[in-house]
């Protein structure tokens, strides 16, 4: 489970930005996780309290937004969820697709005082 080390890096990044903005406590953190990224949202939920312990984020609420895995068909231009169709365009049946979203992992926002 690499999510704990990822969350420790998130804490480091959020704390650096918080200090720049004269914040001393983070109350909420929102992350965006791609549907087919290597980060598992359930594992983040399992480990975030350990990563937040004794930091500005201790006690903070966490929200995880899952970004759908979308692709665009090179043949017909259709945009569709690649996970649901197993990388086959549902409109024309082509396998020539380009991933648009779904592998992201981002800090969307953090609010504090």
C-alpha positions as CSV (number, residue, x, y, z in Angstrom):
1,X,0.0,0.0,0.0
2,X,1.8,3.1,-1.2
3,X,-1.1,5.4,-0.3
4,X,0.4,6.2,3.1
5,X,3.6,7.6,1.6
6,X,1.5,9.5,-1.0
7,X,-0.6,11.0,1.8
8,X,2.6,12.0,3.7
9,X,3.7,13.9,0.6
10,X,0.2,15.5,0.4
11,X,0.6,16.6,4.0
12,X,4.0,18.1,3.2
13,X,2.7,20.0,0.2
14,X,-0.4,21.3,2.0
15,X,1.5,22.4,5.0
16,X,4.0,24.3,2.8
17,X,1.1,26.2,1.1
18,X,-0.7,26.7,4.4
19,X,2.4,28.4,5.9
20,X,2.7,30.7,2.8
21,X,-0.9,31.7,3.4
22,X,-0.5,32.2,7.2
23,X,-2.7,29.3,8.1
24,X,-2.1,27.2,11.2
25,X,-4.8,24.6,10.9
26,X,-6.4,22.7,8.0
27,X,-10.0,21.8,8.4
28,X,-10.8,20.1,5.1
29,X,-8.9,18.6,2.3
30,X,-10.3,17.7,-1.1
31,X,-8.4,15.3,-3.4
32,X,-9.1,14.3,-7.0
33,X,-8.3,10.7,-7.9
34,X,-8.6,9.3,-11.4
35,X,-10.7,6.2,-11.8
36,X,-7.8,4.2,-13.2
37,X,-4.9,5.9,-11.4
38,X,-2.6,3.8,-9.2
39,X,-4.1,5.4,-6.1
40,X,-7.0,3.5,-4.4
41,X,-9.5,5.9,-2.7
42,X,-10.5,3.3,-0.1
43,X,-6.9,2.9,0.9
44,X,-6.5,6.7,1.3
45,X,-9.5,6.7,3.6
46,X,-7.9,3.9,5.6
47,X,-4.6,5.7,6.1
48,X,-5.2,9.4,6.1
49,X,-5.6,9.8,9.8
50,X,-2.1,8.2,10.4
51,X,-0.6,10.6,7.8
52,X,-2.4,13.6,9.4
53,X,-1.3,12.8,13.0
54,X,0.6,15.6,14.7
55,X,0.4,17.9,11.6
56,X,-1.7,20.9,10.6
57,X,-4.1,18.5,9.1
58,X,-4.8,16.4,12.2
59,X,-8.6,16.1,12.6
60,X,-9.2,17.5,9.1
61,X,-12.1,16.0,7.1
62,X,-11.1,14.5,3.8
63,X,-13.1,14.4,0.6
64,X,-12.2,12.3,-2.4
65,X,-13.6,13.1,-5.9
66,X,-13.2,10.3,-8.4
67,X,-12.4,11.5,-11.9
68,X,-14.0,9.2,-14.6
69,X,-11.6,7.4,-17.0
70,X,-12.6,9.0,-20.3
71,X,-11.2,8.4,-23.7
72,X,-11.7,9.9,-27.2
73,X,-12.1,7.6,-30.2
74,X,-9.5,8.4,-33.0
75,X,-12.0,7.1,-35.6
76,X,-15.3,8.9,-34.8
77,X,-14.4,11.4,-32.1
78,X,-16.7,9.9,-29.5
79,X,-15.9,10.5,-25.8
80,X,-16.7,7.6,-23.5
81,X,-15.8,5.9,-20.2
82,X,-13.0,3.6,-21.1
83,X,-13.4,1.4,-18.0
84,X,-17.0,0.6,-18.8
85,X,-16.3,-0.3,-22.4
86,X,-13.0,-2.1,-22.0
87,X,-11.3,0.5,-24.3
88,X,-13.6,-0.2,-27.2
89,X,-15.6,2.8,-28.7
90,X,-19.3,2.1,-28.1
91,X,-20.2,4.1,-31.1
92,X,-18.0,2.6,-33.9
93,X,-16.2,-0.4,-32.2
94,X,-12.7,1.0,-32.7
95,X,-9.9,0.3,-30.4
96,X,-8.0,3.4,-31.5
97,X,-8.6,5.5,-28.5
98,X,-6.7,8.2,-26.5
99,X,-7.1,8.5,-22.8
100,X,-8.3,12.0,-21.8
101,X,-8.9,11.7,-18.0
102,X,-8.7,9.1,-15.3
103,X,-5.0,8.8,-14.2
104,X,-4.9,12.0,-12.2
105,X,-4.1,12.5,-8.6
106,X,-4.4,16.1,-7.4
107,X,-4.9,18.2,-4.4
108,X,-8.0,20.2,-5.3
109,X,-8.3,22.4,-2.2
110,X,-7.6,22.7,1.4
111,X,-9.4,25.1,3.8
112,X,-8.2,26.2,7.2
113,X,-7.7,28.9,9.6
